[in-house]
Amino acid sequence: MTSQNIYILGIESSCDDTAAAVLCNGKILSNVVATQKIHEEYGGVVPELASRAHQQNIVPVIHQAIEKAGITKEDLSGVAFTRGPGLMGSLLVGISFAKSMAMALQIPLIEVNHMQAHLLAHFIEEDGFEKPSFPFLGMTISGGHTQIVKVDDYFDMEVIGETLDDAVGEAFDKCGKMLELPYPAGPLIDKYAKQGNPKAFQFPQPNVKDLDFSFSGLKTSMLYFLQREMEKNPKFIEENLVDICASFQHTIVKIILNKLKKAVKQTGINQIAIGGGVSANSGIREALKITEKQWGWKTYVPKFEYTTDNAAMIAIVGHYKFLKKDFTDASISAKSRYRF
């Protein structure tokens, strides 16, 4: 290994995807994800099944990532892993493997906060994708989290707004369940929304103070709305599915944009970078592009494969921590709740 090359192995196992990636000097050499299909029949992630599947997947996924990168494990400079937040059983599988590998190869072990990684995914060297400059506002929208973060530097971040109850991805999935859509429902709602009228039905926007979010009220109003309409017409969902999806998605986009608008006004920062699985939603992406022209924002949307849970984002954080020599030791433990 030449002295100027830094090879970082990233390991991600916070929920139901087992992922491994190899970066060389911030550029992706491989990014492998094993998705667990077993949860679909339960309508959500089952923690015990997730951790068992991670145990089965982790060795082949890491082996494949190193092989695809065209290096050997002896070339690695460090091992970065997700410490949290996430499901405890799932996190433990990744952490245990990372510790063992770092110890065996006698290379640094690097802990990563999953939420920071979603925002720092923007710094992966990728042709055609611009990186935000500091400071910027990060918006993390996923199945488990909804946050607005003021990002002053790679590791100087402050959460200035977050959900008080359901995360935005959770709201999509729960409403999808009411519409009898398979799990995960978010991508299907997005697909149907493109065919529907976003103003067909009105859903209330929650009145939540400051920059915080709440999606439980929207979920409840959807439930009562469907119950009322189904009493009048048992085929209401079937006949109006695309319009329901379009109207629901339109409401969520409005909630997000209103909070972002408020955050820009409060901080004076008009650079917006989004991350997390729900940032793949086309309605949110299109709305952000429109705001660039309307409100003079500069918006950054990562490459699709870096939006959902992946190890490339863990590896890029590992890369920057490696440069700072910010390492950890084998006594470290998982944190299911992990603040910045």
Salt bridges, closest charged atoms under 4 A:
GLU12 OE1 - HIS114 ND1 3.22
GLU40 OE2 - LYS37 NZ 3.92
GLU48 OE2 - ARG52 NE 3.14
GLU67 OE2 - HIS63 NE2 3.58
GLU74 OE2 - LYS73 NZ 3.56
GLU111 OE2 - ARG83 NH1 3.35
GLU125 OE2 - LYS131 NZ 2.56
GLU126 OE2 - LYS303 NZ 3.07
ASP127 OD1 - LYS27 NZ 3.96
GLU130 OE1 - LYS298 NZ 3.18
ASP152 OD2 - LYS150 NZ 2.98
GLU162 OE1 - ARG339 NH1 3.00
ASP166 OD1 - LYS174 NZ 3.51
ASP166 OD2 - LYS219 NZ 3.03
GLU170 OE2 - LYS174 NZ 3.06
ASP210 OD2 - LYS209 NZ 3.56
GLU229 OE2 - LYS232 NZ 3.42
GLU292 OE1 - LYS289 NZ 3.89
GLU305 OE2 - LYS303 NZ 3.43
ASP309 OD1 - HIS114 NE2 3.10
ASP309 OD1 - HIS118 NE2 3.46
ASP326 OD2 - LYS321 NZ 3.99
